[in-house]
Structures are given as C-alpha cells and as structure tokens.
Amino acid sequence: MGKYAIGLDNGGTVSKAALFDMQGHEIAVVSKQTPLITPHPGYNERNMEELWQYNCECVREVLQKSGVPPKEVVGIAVCGHGKGLYLWGKDGRPACNGIVSTDNRAWKYTDKWRRDGTAEALYPQLCQQLIPCQQAALLAWMKEHDRKTYNNIKWVFSVKDYIRFRLTDKAYCEATDISGSGLMDVRNACFDPGILKALGIGEIYDKLAPLCYSHQQCGTVTPEAARMTGLLEGTLVAGGMFDIDACAIAMAVTSPEQLCTITGTWSINEFISDVPITGTKIAMNSLYAMPGYYLLEECSATSAGNLEWYMKNCMENERVPQGMNLYDHINEMVNSVDPALCDVYYLPFLYGSNAHPLAKASFVGLTTYHTKAHVLRAIFEGVVFSHKTHIERLLSARKAPKAIRMAGGAVNSPVWVQLFADVLGYPIETVAGVKELGALGCAMAAAVAAGVYKDYTEAADAMVHVNPPVLPNPDKNKIYEEKFKKYTAVSNALDMIWNKFAI
C-alpha cells in the first residue's frame, strides 16, 4: 500500500488541492476559482460557506482524479494567504464574509497607531509593522463599523485555520499565521492581553483559539467532512501554515543562509533566523514553520497578479499565433523588446503598495511609439523591481545569499525567471517537477505529523528536488540597475499626490 498526503492551498482568489507521494511527486491537482466580493473600493471579501464548499470539491475531485484510495492518505494539511480575517460566530456559522489579504479598508487604523505612538510602543513585542490587512486593524475596523458582527465573534481565524476547523471541528490558531496578525507577542510566542488592550480590542483575547504548530496533529476528519470530501473519517489533519511558509518549506528553506522570493498576488521575500531581527528596514518577523526559527519577511500585494489583471482586461481577444498559448505569446512579446530601449515604467500597485499606502497602479512614460509588447515588458519589469525593493531591505540586515530560490506564478515563464536573475544579480533556483509549492509544503507537514519523516529537514531531503540555477547576465544587470533607479524615482515622486485618492 502506498502513502500519500494532500495539501490544500487557499490563496486570495483560488483554492487548490494537490496529492503527493512521499517522494514529493505531484500526482494530481484540482483548483477552483473563489469569487471575490467587492462591496466598496478597497474592500475584498468572499463567502466563507462557499469557500468551504469549494475546498471540499477540490479534495473530492483530486482523490477521484488520482485514483488513490482514501485509506492510503496518511494526512491532510491546509495553507492559505496570511492576514485577512475569517470570523466564526457564536451561532455556529460564519459571522460575516471572509476578508482577503488585499483588503485596505482599515488603513486609517494603522496610520493612527503609527502617528500616536502605539505601533512604536508595541514593536518590541510584535516584532513587525502594523499593516491594514492584518487581523489587528480589521478587528478594530469591525468594532467601530459593524458592532453586531463584532459582538457575535466566537473565534478569530485566518483562512487556513477556518478550513481546518471545518475539517475537524476543533479550533486552533496555528503559529505561522497568527504571529503575523498584529495580535501576538512574537518574541515570546504567546498572546498578551496588554497588546490587544493597547489596540482597543481587548475583548478579543478570549476569541483567540489555542496555539498549535504546523507539523502537529490538530484533530481528524469528522464524519460530516468525510462525507463532503471523500476522505476517510479519522484521517489525520496537521496544523498547516501560512502559504509563504509552505512555499519556503517546499523550496527546502531550512537554514538562515538561504533567501527566497514568491510571486503571486503578493510579492513575498524572506529568509529565516534563529532570533527576531528588529530595528532594521525589515517590516515583518513571524514564527517560522520550523520550531526555533523566525521568518523575516518583506512583502506587498505587488507581484504577478498584475499580469493576470492585464490579461483579463486587455488581452481577452488577443490573437495568439497558431501553436502557442497566451502565456507563450506574452513571453515572446516581452522578449522582443530591448530593455535598454524601453523607457516605460509600471508601478504594480493594483492590489496594494510597498510605497505610499494609497498608491495606485500606474504606467509612466508611454508614447504613441510604444506597443502592447512594451506595456507587457513594463509589467514584467515593474513586478521584479517591486521584489527588488523588498530584497534590498532584507539584504540590509544579512549577508548576500549564493542564490535566490523562487516560486509562484512567474516561475512558469522562463523569460520572467531570467529577468529576476538579471535584475537581482543572483542565480535563481526553482523546484523541479512541482507547480503547487504551497500544497507541497502542506503535504510535507502532514507527512511529518503522520510520522513518515521526523522533521522538515528530513522531509525536504526526500520530497524537494531543485533545478539547476538560472544565471544572471552581467550586461543586462547594469541596464536594470539604471532602470531601477528611475523606477524608484517615479514611485517617490508620486508619493505626494496619493492622499488625494483617499478612500
């Protein structure tokens, strides 16, 4: 009898289930688009009951697609986007729509905490900046603007803790997610009622479920969940983790010397340390999936999701040459433009910003000379420049890595991977044979929880396989150094106008 594990990955727009064997081979994948609800500008929500149904369908279909008997599944774990807010009500139902990590409604609260000194006073415990999409700010917004929902809260969840709760009927706050929420004393790995009181949400302390860790068993599949998913009742459910931890685990990031970057809706850039690193340019410390380590993170919603938006809205009727798909066509167009001759700049701020909190996506430098190919190159470059902004902050507090490991949607484009190498000036490594790295990280958590492997290092040795590196072109690196200076100047120059766009 074989052994398999399922990883469930809930991003901001898609839910996926992937089934892996114990050598890390991706046997089957099923994904479902999860519709966003945008009742106001800057709001991004989704129906929590509908989201649970999609997860069940993904698991059921991945079992059918793979042909693996449910009795051979040793466990399942869930990862998902960090931040955001998923509330379970005292009435045994979702308390409201789930709030996704690209939501910006609570920006005034983090701005207030920065101005009145609250953020600075809490920083030694939080070890991170407070940002609008964290649970802390969203709960403060909820308390002021939707008191009925606020008073009905039984449990405060991240997205993956909510899905795991529906699988097991047991409530936990898993450490990697909740340590990035603004609600936790990260340095001491505990909840502190004083932090919540300082944020004006002291009553939330009793709504925070017990802590668990990613590789721990956190219940088993209930009879109801078994009926809906096709899993066997009693199947082990591991804690799971924040999706950026899951991708890092799936890239075998197991030592502080490594650095990785993840390209999705969010630009995620990170490394691990055995101590929190504070008082630097680095915005976020959280608890890593490997016990004893902290995750140093620089992130913003400024990555490959910008291309998906452009494709959906500007390339729906694109004529694609025979024998190509749309992505191949885009790669060819981007490659057709000499970077030294393309002086168009794109700020990839559709979903968020790593500059001014109200900054919007913008093209600068367009003329009648420019074509769709120039626009696409500007998008590709702008996304990488945004990653570079974060990576330079990380490198201000550590030694340079030998290479950077890369995951996310952009790794499917050889042109974009080469662009990352050329702009960043480091070899880029990717993982072989697996597209769903977040789900692989979850499968590794389930394998450790089930006792197949003793820890993540042993699981990574068996389940992660790395491709040869893509090397940077020194001549192009020089070109991009100059272009990055212009990109930064454009971003800085626009900072003075964004308050006029206040929601």
N, C-alpha and C positions, 0 to 999 in steps of 0.2 A: 504493500500500500504506500502511495506517495504522500508527501507532506506539502501543503500549500498554505499561503496566507493571503488575506485580502486587505488591501489598503483602500480606504475611502478618502477622497480629496475634495473638499468643498471650497472652491475659490470664490471670487466675488461674483462670477457670472455663470460658472459651470460646476456641476457635481460629477465626479468620476469614481468608478470602482475599477480596480485592476487586481488581477490574481497573479501571484508569483509562486514559483517553486523555491526551494531552499538554496538554490544556486543563483537566485536573482533574475532568472529568466522571466520575462513578461509574457504570460500565457494568453491573457485576454483582457481587453479594456472595453468598458461601456461608459459613455458620457451623456449627460442631459443638460441642456441649456436651462438655467434657472432665471425666469424673467425678473427684471428689476422693476420696481415701482418708484416713480419719481414725482411725488405729490407737489414738490416745490423745488426751485433751483437750489442745488447744493444738497438735496436730500436723496439718499439711495437706500431703498428698503426692499425686502422680499417677504412673501408669505411663508411663515415658519411651518405651517402644516403641509403646505405644498412642497416645501423643501424636503421635509421628511419623506413624503411620498416618492419624490424623485430619487432620494438615496436608496429607498427600498427597491425601486425598479432597477437601479443600476446594479445592486448586488444580485438580485434575482436573475437579471439578464446576463451578468458576467459568469455566473455559475452555469447557465444554460449554454452560453457561447463556448465556454472552455470544455464542457463535458466532464469537469471534475466532480466527483461525488461529494456532497456536503460533509460526509463523515471524514474526508481527507483534509478538510480545512482546520488547521491547528488553532487559528485565531484570526481576529479582525481588529484593526485599529483605524482611527479617524484622524485626519489632519484638516486644517482649514485656515482661511485668512485670519490674521490676528486682528486685534482691535475690534471695532464694531460692537454691537450689543444685541443679545438674544435673551429675552426675559421669559421665564416660566411663571405663570400666575398661581395664586393661591387656590384658584378654581380648577386646577388640574389641566390647564390649557395654555397655549402660548398667550402671553399677556398683551402682545401687540405684534406688528410686523418686526421681523429682524432688521437690524440696521447694519449696513455693509461698511467695510473699512474705507470706502471712498466718500462717505458722508461727511459734510463740512458744516452742518447746522450749528455745532457747538463751538465755533471758532471764537466767539466773544468770551467764553468762559476761560479758555486757556490764555487769551490775551489779557483778561482781567487778572488771572493768577500770576502772570508774568509781571504786570505793572504794579500790583500791590505787594509783591514780595513773597506770596505764598509758594510759588514754584521754586524760588531760590531756597526758602526755608525747608522745603520738603526734599530737595535734591539729594542731600546726603543719604536719605533712606530710599528714595525712589530710584536713584542712580540713572535717571533718564529725564528728558524733557517731557513736559505735558503737551499733548497734541490733540486737536479737535476730535479725531475719530476714536480716541481711547474710551473705554468704559467710564472712566472718571468724569470726563467732560460731558459725555452723553447722558449719564445719570443726573448730573447737575442740571442739564437742559431739561430732562424729563421731569425732575422735581418741580421746576418752575413752570413748565408749559403743558404738562399732562399729568396732573397730580393723581387723577383717578387710576391711571396705569401704574404710576409710581407706588401708590399705596397697595396695589394688588400683587406686587412682586413677591414671589416665594424664593426663586433662585436667579442669580445673575450668571449668565453663561456667555462664553464665546461660542462661535458656531459649532466647532467640533465637540465641545463639551455638551452642547444641546443634542447633537445627533447621537453621541454615545449614551446620553441619558435616555433617549427614546429606545435605544437598543437594549438597555439593561434595567431601566427604571431605578438606577442608582445615580445620585448627584455627586459630582466631584468638580473641583477646579484644578485642571492639570497645570503644572508649574510653568511650562514654557509660555503658555498663552497668558495666564493671569499675571505673570511677572512683567508683562508688557502693557498692563492695563492702566497704570497710574494709581492702582488701589492697594499696592503691596509694598512692604518693606523688602526690597530686593536684596539688600546687603545681608539681611538676616533670614531671608526666605520664610517670611511669616506675614500674616495680616496684622495690621496695627490700627486699632480704633482711632488713635490720635490723628493718623493721616486722613481718614475719612471725615473726621470732625473738622479738620482744617479746610477740607474741600467743601464743607457744607452739606455732606451726605452721610452723617454719622450713623443714621438708622440702617444703612446698607450692610453694616458689619454682620448682622445675623442672616443676611441673604447670600452670603458667600459660602459655598459648599466646602467640605473638607478638601485639603490639598492632596493631589496624587502626582505620580511621576509617569513619564511617557512609557516606560518599559514595564510598569506594574499591571497586574490584572486588576481591573476595575469593574468586575461583575461578569455576568454571562448573558447570552442572548435569551430574552424572555419568550414565553410561548407565543405572545402576540407578534413580537418582532420576527420570530422564526416563521410564522405564517406569512408575513408580509415580504420577507427577504429570501426565503428558501433555505436559509441556514438552519442547522440543527439547533433545537433548544439546548441551552447549556454550552454553546460554543464560546470559548474564551474571548473576552473583549479587553484589549490593552488600553492604557491611558491615552495613547496617541499624542499628537503635538502640534504646535504652531507650524504652518506649512513651510516657513523658511527654515525651521529646524529640520523638518522632514527632508527637505531638499539637500540640506547640508549633510545630514546623516547618509542620505543616498549617494552623495558625492564622496563619501568616506572622509569627511572633515572631522578628524579625530585628534588633531594636535594644533597647538597655537600657532605653529609656523605657517599654516595654510590660510588662504583667503579665497572667498568665493563670491560670485555675483549671480543673481537670479533675475531673469527678465520675464515679467508677466504684466499684469496691470500695474503692479508695483515694481519699482527698481529696488531690489534688496541687495545689500552689500555687507559682508560680515566676516568676522573671524572669532575664534574662541580664546578665552583666557581663564587662568585659574583664580584670578581676582577681578573684581569690577574695576574698570578704568574710568575715573571721573576727573572733572576739572580740565577736560580737553574739548576739542571740537566735536567729538563723537556724541551723537544725540542719545543713543539708547544702549543701556545694559539690561539684559534679562537673563533668566536662568536657562541654560542650555539643556538639551535632552540627555546629555551625558552627565551624570551626577558629579559635582565638584567643579563644574565649569560654568562660566558666564558667556553669553553670546553678546558680542559687541556689534551693534547694528547701525547702519546708516541707510535710511530708506525714504522713499516718497512714491506717490502714485504717478510715476512719470516714465513708464517703460514701454514695453512692446504693445500694450493695449492701444497706444496711439495709432499704430499701423492698422489694427483691426477696425478702429473707428473710421479711418480714412478709406479703407477698402469697402466698408459697408455703405458709406455715404457718398463716395466719389468714384467708385470703380464697379458699381453694380452691373453696368452694361459694357464693361471693358471687353474689347475684342482680344482674345487670347490666341496667340499663334497655335496652329494645329500641333498636337503632340506635347503641349505644355499645359500645366495648371496655372492658376493665377499667381501662386507664390513663385513659381519658376519665372514667370513673366516679370514679376516685380524685381526679382533678383537680377534679371538680365537688364532691365531698365536702369536700376541703381548702378550696376557695374559699367554701364555705357557712358556714365558721366565722370569726367576727370575731377577728382576732389579739389585740385588746385584751381580749377576754373569755375567752381560752383560756389558763389558767394551768397547763397541763400541760407538763412538760419531759422531753425524751428525750435521754439520753446515747448517742450512736450508736457504741457500743463492742463490737459483736458480733464483729468480726474483729480488733480492735486498739484502741489508745487513743492520744490525744495528751495524756493527763493521766498518771495512775499507770500503770506498765507492766502491772499486773494488773487494771486496771479492767474492769468488765463493763457491758454494755448495761443501761440502767435507765430505767423510767418513774417520774417523781416528780410527785405532785400529783393523781393520779386519784381521783375520787369516783364515786358512783352517778349523778351528773348527766351525766358525760361519755359520749360515744358513740364509735363507730368513727371518725367524722369528726374528733373531737378528737384521737384517737390518731394518725391519719394526719397531721394538721396538726403535731402534736408531732414526728413523724418528719421531716417536711419541714423544719421549723424547726431541729431539732437538728442535722441534717446541715449546714445553712447556718451555724449557729453554730460548728460544728467548723471549717468552712472559714474563718470569720472569725477564729478563734483563730490559725490559721496565717498568714492575710494580715496581721493586725496585727503579727506578728513580722517579716514581710518589710518592712512599711512603716516599721518602727523603724530600718531601715538604708538607706532610699532615699526619693526624692520620691514623692508621690502620683501615680498614673497619671491620664490623662484618662478612660480607660475600662478595663474588665477584659474580656478575651476568655475565653470559656467553652466547654468541650467536655465530652463524656461523656454518660451516660445521661440526666441531668437536663435537658439542652437539649431533649429531646423533649417536655417538659412546659412549656407557656407559663406555667402557674401557678408552677412552681418557678423558672423563669428570672426572673420578676417578683419573686419572693421573694428571690432572690440580689441583685437590684438594690436592693430596699427595705432589706434587712438591711445590705448592704455600703456602700450610699450612693453607688455609682458606676454609670454606664451599663454595661450588659452587651452585648457583641458576640458574635455566633455566626457560624459559617461557613455559607454558603448551599450547598444542593444536595448536601451530603455528610454521611452519617451516620458512616462509618468513618474518622475522622480519623487514627487510628494507622496504618491501612493506606495512607491518602493520603500521610502523611509518608514511609512506606517507598517508595511509588511515586515520590515526588519524589527520594529517594536513588538509586533505580535510574535515573531519568532523568538525574541529574547524572553518575552513574558511566558511563552509556552515551554521554555527551557531547551529549545533546539540549539541556541547559542547562549553562552554565558554573559555576553555583554555586546555593546555595539561594535567594538573593535573587532571581535571575532566574527560578528555578522557581516561587517564590511569586507573582511578578508575573503569571505565566501560568496557574497552576493553583489559586490560592486566591481565593475570592470571598466577601466579608464582608457579612452582613446589616446593615441599619440598627440602631442600638443600641436596647435596651430601657431606658427612663429610670426612675430611682428615684422613688418617691412620698415627698416630704419628710415628710408627716404620719405615714406608716407607718414611716419610718426612725426617727422619735422613739420610737414604740412599741417597735420592735425594739431600740433602744439600751437601754431599761429591761429588756426581756426577756433580752437578752444578759447583763446584769449578774446577773440571777437564775440563768440557766443556768450561768454561771461560778461563782457561789456554791455551787450544788448540786454541781458537779463537785469543787470544792475541799473541800467538807465531807465527801465520801465517800472522799477520799484516805486517811483514817486507817484505814479498815477493809479495804482491798483485800489487804493482806498475809495476812489470814486466809483468802483464796481461793487461796493459793499452790498451784501445780501439784505 
